[in-house]
Amino acid sequence: MLHISICDDEIVAVEKMRKIVGKVLEQEQLLANVGTFENGEEFLNQYIIRDDELVIQKPHRKVG
């Protein structure tokens, strides 16, 4: 089974990504456990190391 984690500090962005992922999973008839997190600390506290994983990270924006 796939394990997908969506993490962003903007709740609206998290919900949009969750809906997109859900539609793709349904179209492709794939089962997945989708978790959502509002910040990196929350994600890391619940993170489980897996042998087969892919992490896609959004680049950080530089301010100033």
C-alpha positions in Angstrom: 0.0 0.0 0.0 1.1 3.5 -0.7 1.7 6.0 2.2 1.4 9.6 1.1 2.1 12.5 3.4 1.1 16.1 2.5 2.7 18.8 4.5 2.2 22.6 4.2 1.6 25.4 6.6 -1.2 26.7 4.5 -4.3 24.6 5.3 -6.0 25.6 2.0 -3.0 24.3 0.1 -3.0 21.0 2.1 -6.7 20.5 1.2 -6.2 21.3 -2.5 -3.3 18.8 -2.7 -5.3 16.1 -0.8 -8.2 16.5 -3.2 -5.9 16.2 -6.2 -4.1 13.2 -4.8 -7.5 11.6 -4.0 -8.7 12.1 -7.6 -5.6 10.6 -9.1 -5.7 7.6 -6.7 -9.4 7.0 -7.6 -8.7 7.3 -11.4 -5.8 4.9 -11.2 -7.7 2.6 -8.8 -4.9 2.7 -6.2 -5.2 2.3 -2.5 -3.3 4.6 -0.3 -3.1 6.0 3.2 -3.0 9.8 2.9 -1.9 11.8 5.9 -2.0 15.6 6.1 0.2 17.8 8.3 0.1 21.5 8.9 3.8 21.9 9.7 7.1 20.1 9.4 7.4 19.4 13.1 4.0 17.6 13.2 5.1 15.5 10.2 8.5 14.6 11.7 6.8 13.6 15.0 4.7 11.0 13.2 7.2 10.1 10.6 8.0 6.4 10.1 11.1 5.4 8.2 10.2 3.1 5.3 12.4 1.1 3.0 10.7 2.3 -0.1 9.8 6.0 0.0 9.9 9.0 -2.2 10.0 12.5 -0.6 9.1 15.5 -2.7 9.8 18.7 -1.0 8.7 22.2 -2.1 11.6 24.6 -2.2 11.7 27.2 0.6 11.0 30.8 -0.3 13.6 33.3 0.7 12.2 36.4 2.4 13.9 39.7 2.2 
